[in-house]
Amino acid sequence: MNAHAEDWALIPSDPAVFEDMVQQYGIEEVRVEEIFALEFLDESKDNTDLHGLIFISPYQEEALPYNFEKLDPLASDIVFTAQVVRNSCATLALLAVLLNANINKGPILNSFLEYTQGFSPIDRGMCLGYHDQIRSIHHAYASNAYQLAEDAMDVSTAETNENYEILVEDNYHYISYIYNNGYIWELDGLKWQPLRLSQCTHDNWIAEVKPIIQERMQDRQVGNISRQAMLF
């Protein structure tokens, strides 16, 4: 634990960064694959080897579902972490996939899971913010340019450089999609709980997630999926 839960830095949405983070957690059996076109999701794949998908898009505030306070009983075995720490959404989305995957999670994540067992999503999010190892891995990929841009946003919107403009105009948010218990689930740390979406099987969930991503792209006016989604 430490005293730095509220000063996480922005990190690049680069698949190579995410794959290296996975390895830093001590996980060897997960690979990160960038999606260059939605048609990629139609290709024949062994979906049992795919643990989740992360969609990256400009942040857009959304209204909570009308029944957001009603817990979904089918989500009881999903590990969900609320985003209570600023700029932690990239790591949060990655952990949403890894913590719910049937894999050897390595000592760091296994310890985090054990410590936060039975915690509420908000309490788990606070523990994430204070977790020394996970935070250090996250910050290892925050370049000086990104950190300077982050500092600039707190100082003056008049002082701009190329990276700063990108960060202000494209305030990216990360949302994870996983298969669990016969459904596709959306795990967004800014929501109260996992959101149950389309019914599917473990064999076809990747194909079934395609229209969901298409709708997300339209809602957020994302014209090209390239560098906007990653498979794990």
PLY file of the C-alpha trace (Angstrom):
ply
format ascii 1.0
element vertex 232
property float x
property float y
property float z
element edge 231
property int vertex1
property int vertex2
end_header
0.00 0.00 0.00
1.04 3.62 -0.49
-0.35 7.16 -0.45
-0.61 7.72 -4.20
-4.09 6.51 -5.10
-5.12 9.69 -6.92
-2.18 10.57 -9.13
-1.98 7.81 -11.72
-0.56 8.90 -15.08
-1.90 8.41 -18.58
-0.36 5.58 -20.59
-0.40 4.96 -24.37
-3.10 2.72 -25.83
-0.46 0.54 -27.47
-1.01 -3.25 -27.69
2.72 -3.79 -27.11
2.42 -1.90 -23.82
-0.52 -4.04 -22.74
1.25 -7.27 -23.65
4.31 -6.22 -21.69
2.10 -5.35 -18.72
0.61 -8.84 -18.86
4.10 -10.31 -18.69
5.06 -7.98 -15.82
2.16 -9.48 -13.85
3.82 -12.87 -14.32
1.27 -14.18 -16.84
2.82 -16.08 -19.73
-0.14 -17.64 -21.55
-1.96 -14.48 -22.69
-1.11 -12.58 -25.87
-2.49 -9.25 -27.05
-3.69 -8.87 -30.62
-4.69 -5.56 -32.18
-7.87 -5.55 -34.27
-7.39 -3.70 -37.55
-10.86 -4.39 -38.98
-14.16 -5.64 -37.58
-14.09 -8.44 -40.14
-11.32 -9.92 -38.02
-14.01 -10.94 -35.52
-15.73 -13.01 -38.22
-12.68 -15.11 -38.93
-12.62 -18.67 -37.70
-10.92 -18.81 -34.31
-10.80 -21.05 -31.29
-12.75 -18.75 -29.00
-11.84 -20.85 -25.98
-8.37 -19.29 -26.22
-9.76 -15.73 -26.26
-10.29 -14.25 -22.83
-11.66 -10.80 -23.61
-11.77 -7.70 -25.78
-10.96 -4.12 -24.85
-12.58 -1.29 -26.81
-10.92 2.13 -26.68
-12.81 5.26 -27.65
-13.16 8.95 -26.78
-14.88 9.27 -23.43
-18.58 10.02 -23.58
-20.68 10.42 -20.47
-23.61 8.02 -20.34
-26.70 7.82 -18.20
-26.79 4.88 -15.81
-29.35 2.14 -16.61
-32.71 2.66 -14.95
-32.14 -0.41 -12.77
-28.47 0.23 -12.04
-28.89 -0.33 -8.29
-30.37 -3.80 -8.80
-27.60 -6.38 -8.72
-27.63 -8.93 -11.53
-27.57 -12.40 -9.92
-25.76 -13.82 -12.96
-22.86 -11.45 -12.30
-22.10 -12.82 -8.85
-18.96 -14.66 -9.97
-17.57 -11.80 -12.08
-14.69 -9.83 -10.57
-15.64 -6.20 -11.11
-13.59 -3.17 -10.09
-14.97 0.36 -10.08
-12.80 3.21 -11.33
-12.30 5.46 -8.34
-8.77 6.57 -9.23
-8.18 9.04 -12.04
-6.43 7.75 -15.19
-6.47 4.13 -14.06
-8.94 2.98 -16.74
-6.32 1.33 -18.98
-5.06 -0.94 -16.21
-8.61 -1.38 -14.94
-9.78 -2.68 -18.33
-6.81 -5.02 -18.60
-7.46 -6.43 -15.14
-11.16 -6.84 -15.96
-10.11 -9.37 -18.61
-7.29 -11.05 -16.70
-9.03 -11.39 -13.33
-12.01 -13.12 -14.97
-9.99 -15.38 -17.27
-9.41 -19.05 -16.57
-5.63 -18.69 -16.54
-2.69 -18.79 -14.17
-2.90 -15.18 -12.99
0.54 -15.00 -11.44
1.48 -13.98 -7.88
0.61 -10.26 -8.16
-2.97 -10.68 -9.36
-3.62 -13.80 -7.28
-2.60 -11.84 -4.18
-4.84 -8.93 -5.20
-7.77 -11.29 -5.79
-7.30 -13.00 -2.45
-7.02 -9.71 -0.55
-10.12 -8.17 -2.18
-12.33 -11.26 -2.06
-15.81 -10.18 -1.01
-15.04 -6.48 -1.49
-17.49 -4.14 -3.17
-16.43 -2.79 -6.61
-15.66 0.60 -5.04
-13.55 -0.88 -2.24
-11.70 -3.05 -4.76
-11.07 0.07 -6.86
-9.60 1.86 -3.85
-7.33 -1.11 -3.13
-6.19 -1.06 -6.75
-5.28 2.61 -6.46
-3.10 1.93 -3.43
-1.50 -1.27 -4.75
2.25 -0.61 -5.05
3.11 -3.27 -7.64
0.15 -2.75 -9.97
0.56 1.02 -9.84
4.31 0.77 -10.51
3.72 -1.45 -13.55
1.16 1.05 -14.87
3.49 4.01 -14.38
6.42 2.28 -16.04
4.72 3.01 -19.38
3.82 6.64 -18.73
6.29 8.62 -20.84
7.53 12.03 -19.78
5.51 13.60 -22.58
2.31 12.03 -21.30
3.08 13.06 -17.74
3.85 16.63 -18.82
0.61 16.74 -20.77
-1.26 15.48 -17.74
0.34 18.18 -15.58
-0.48 20.80 -18.22
-4.18 19.95 -18.04
-4.11 20.83 -14.36
-2.22 24.11 -14.91
-3.47 25.84 -18.03
-5.48 24.94 -21.10
-3.59 27.66 -22.98
-0.24 25.89 -22.82
-0.40 23.20 -25.47
1.86 20.86 -27.34
1.12 17.98 -29.67
0.64 15.37 -26.97
-1.40 17.71 -24.80
-3.82 18.46 -27.64
-4.31 14.76 -28.31
-5.03 14.07 -24.66
-7.52 16.92 -24.31
-9.38 16.37 -27.56
-9.39 12.58 -27.35
-9.96 11.74 -23.71
-9.93 8.00 -24.17
-11.81 5.48 -22.10
-11.34 1.70 -21.99
-14.21 -0.80 -21.78
-13.79 -4.57 -21.51
-15.99 -7.33 -22.93
-15.84 -10.89 -21.67
-17.82 -14.11 -21.89
-19.30 -15.48 -18.68
-22.21 -17.74 -17.80
-23.82 -17.77 -21.27
-23.61 -14.03 -21.96
-21.36 -11.27 -23.20
-20.66 -8.84 -20.39
-19.54 -5.23 -20.56
-17.16 -4.26 -17.78
-16.88 -0.49 -17.55
-15.26 0.81 -14.39
-17.43 3.94 -14.50
-20.59 1.82 -14.17
-21.87 0.36 -10.92
-21.67 -3.27 -11.98
-21.11 -5.56 -14.99
-23.68 -5.05 -17.73
-25.20 -8.22 -19.21
-25.54 -8.00 -23.00
-26.14 -10.64 -25.69
-26.78 -14.28 -24.91
-24.22 -16.50 -26.59
-22.00 -19.53 -26.18
-18.30 -19.76 -25.44
-17.82 -20.88 -29.04
-19.44 -17.87 -30.74
-19.09 -14.97 -28.33
-16.43 -13.18 -30.37
-18.72 -13.10 -33.43
-21.62 -11.96 -31.23
-19.62 -9.08 -29.80
-19.09 -7.58 -33.28
-22.47 -5.74 -33.53
-21.96 -4.46 -29.99
-18.64 -2.91 -30.98
-20.19 -1.54 -34.19
-22.87 0.21 -32.14
-20.25 1.58 -29.78
-18.27 2.94 -32.73
-21.36 4.69 -34.11
-22.28 6.16 -30.74
-18.79 7.58 -30.29
-18.27 8.51 -33.94
-15.26 6.22 -34.30
-14.70 5.72 -38.01
-11.89 3.18 -37.91
-11.46 0.26 -35.52
-7.69 0.27 -36.01
-5.94 0.93 -32.67
-9.36 1.06 -31.01
-9.69 -2.58 -29.92
-7.51 -5.40 -28.63
-8.13 -9.12 -28.16
-6.61 -11.10 -25.31
0 1
1 2
2 3
3 4
4 5
5 6
6 7
7 8
8 9
9 10
10 11
11 12
12 13
13 14
14 15
15 16
16 17
17 18
18 19
19 20
20 21
21 22
22 23
23 24
24 25
25 26
26 27
27 28
28 29
29 30
30 31
31 32
32 33
33 34
34 35
35 36
36 37
37 38
38 39
39 40
40 41
41 42
42 43
43 44
44 45
45 46
46 47
47 48
48 49
49 50
50 51
51 52
52 53
53 54
54 55
55 56
56 57
57 58
58 59
59 60
60 61
61 62
62 63
63 64
64 65
65 66
66 67
67 68
68 69
69 70
70 71
71 72
72 73
73 74
74 75
75 76
76 77
77 78
78 79
79 80
80 81
81 82
82 83
83 84
84 85
85 86
86 87
87 88
88 89
89 90
90 91
91 92
92 93
93 94
94 95
95 96
96 97
97 98
98 99
99 100
100 101
101 102
102 103
103 104
104 105
105 106
106 107
107 108
108 109
109 110
110 111
111 112
112 113
113 114
114 115
115 116
116 117
117 118
118 119
119 120
120 121
121 122
122 123
123 124
124 125
125 126
126 127
127 128
128 129
129 130
130 131
131 132
132 133
133 134
134 135
135 136
136 137
137 138
138 139
139 140
140 141
141 142
142 143
143 144
144 145
145 146
146 147
147 148
148 149
149 150
150 151
151 152
152 153
153 154
154 155
155 156
156 157
157 158
158 159
159 160
160 161
161 162
162 163
163 164
164 165
165 166
166 167
167 168
168 169
169 170
170 171
171 172
172 173
173 174
174 175
175 176
176 177
177 178
178 179
179 180
180 181
181 182
182 183
183 184
184 185
185 186
186 187
187 188
188 189
189 190
190 191
191 192
192 193
193 194
194 195
195 196
196 197
197 198
198 199
199 200
200 201
201 202
202 203
203 204
204 205
205 206
206 207
207 208
208 209
209 210
210 211
211 212
212 213
213 214
214 215
215 216
216 217
217 218
218 219
219 220
220 221
221 222
222 223
223 224
224 225
225 226
226 227
227 228
228 229
229 230
230 231
